[in-house]
Amino acid sequence: MYAVREEVEILKEQIKELVEKNSQLERENSLLKTLASPEQLEKFQSRLPAEVLSAEEQGGAATPAQHTRASQPPVQPLTYLG
């Protein structure tokens, strides 16, 4: 039981770090989109795979994890029960 609790704490810390990193990358992405010219955006979008473009059109930006692990199911958040 102790080992499980320790693993949960490690995973919670990793999740916290990943959430922070994701937030930072989203802010950077937003800034870059704001600063990029329409020509630069068009050139960039023409180089993206079709699956990324369709995800953006549906309102959700695809993350790098979605590109590399597209065939795997999404990770469900952990709920700590005590």
N, C-alpha and C positions, 0 to 999 in steps of 0.2 A: 504494500500500500504506500509506503514511504517513497519507493522508486517512482510510482505513478504520479504522486504529488510533485516530486521533483521534476519529472518530465513535463507536467502541466505548467509548472512555473517557467521552465525553459521555453516552452512553446508560446506561452503568453508574452514573454519578452521578445521572442522572434516576431510574433504578430504585431506587437507595438512598434518595433523597428521597421517592419515592412509597411505598416500604415503610414508612418512618418515619411518614409522614402517615397511611397506612392503620392502622398500629398505634395511633397517637394517636386516630384516629376510632373504632376498635374499643373502646378503653378508655373513651372518652367515652360511646359507645353503651351499653356495659355498665353504666356508672355511672348513666346516665339511666334505663335499664330498672330498675335496683335502686331508684332513688329515686321512680320514678313509681308512682302508685296504680293498682290494677287498673282503675278506671274510666277513668283517663287512657290506659292502654295499650289498652283496648278501643276508646275513641274514636279513638285514633290508627290502630289497625289497621283500623278500618272505613273509613278514608280512603285506605288504600293500594291500589294496583292489584292485581288478582288474581295477576299473575305474581310480584310480590314476596312475597305471602303463601305461594304454593306453593313458592317457593325456600326460605323460612324453614322450612316444614313438612318439607322434605326434608333439613334439617340445615345448609344453607348460607345465610348471610345475603347478600342481594343487595347489591352495591355500587352507588354512583351511576353508575359506568361501565357497569354492566350495564343500568341503566335507559335510558341515553342511546344505547348502542351494542348493544342486544340482538340486532340482526340480524347483527352482525359476529362472526367466530370469535374465540375467546379468544386472547390474546397468549401466545406461548410464551416461556419464559425463555431468555435468551441464555447460551451456554456459551462462555467464552473459552478458546481452544485454544493460546494462546501468544503 
